[in-house]
C-alpha cells in the first residue's frame, strides 16, 4: 500500500498577489522532475496544491515554496511597488 500525502495552501497578499504568483510559478514550471506534484493557481488568491508519496518531500517542497513567497513579498515591499 502506498500512502499519498497532500496539502492545500491559500495565500492572499492583496495587491501583491499577482506579482508573487508570477515569481513563484516560474520555478514550478521549470522544475518538471520535482518528486512532488505541485500545482499553483491564481484566482483572487494564490492556491497551492502539493502531493507526494513521501512526507519529507512534501514538507521540503512546502518550505521552499513558502520561503519563495515570503521573499517575493519582502522584495516587493522593500521597493514599494
Secondary structure, 3 states (H helix, E strand, C coil): CCCCEEEEEEECCHHHHHHHHHHHHHHHHCCCCCCCEEEEEECCCEEEEEEECCHHHHHHHHHHHHHHHHHHHHHHHHHCC
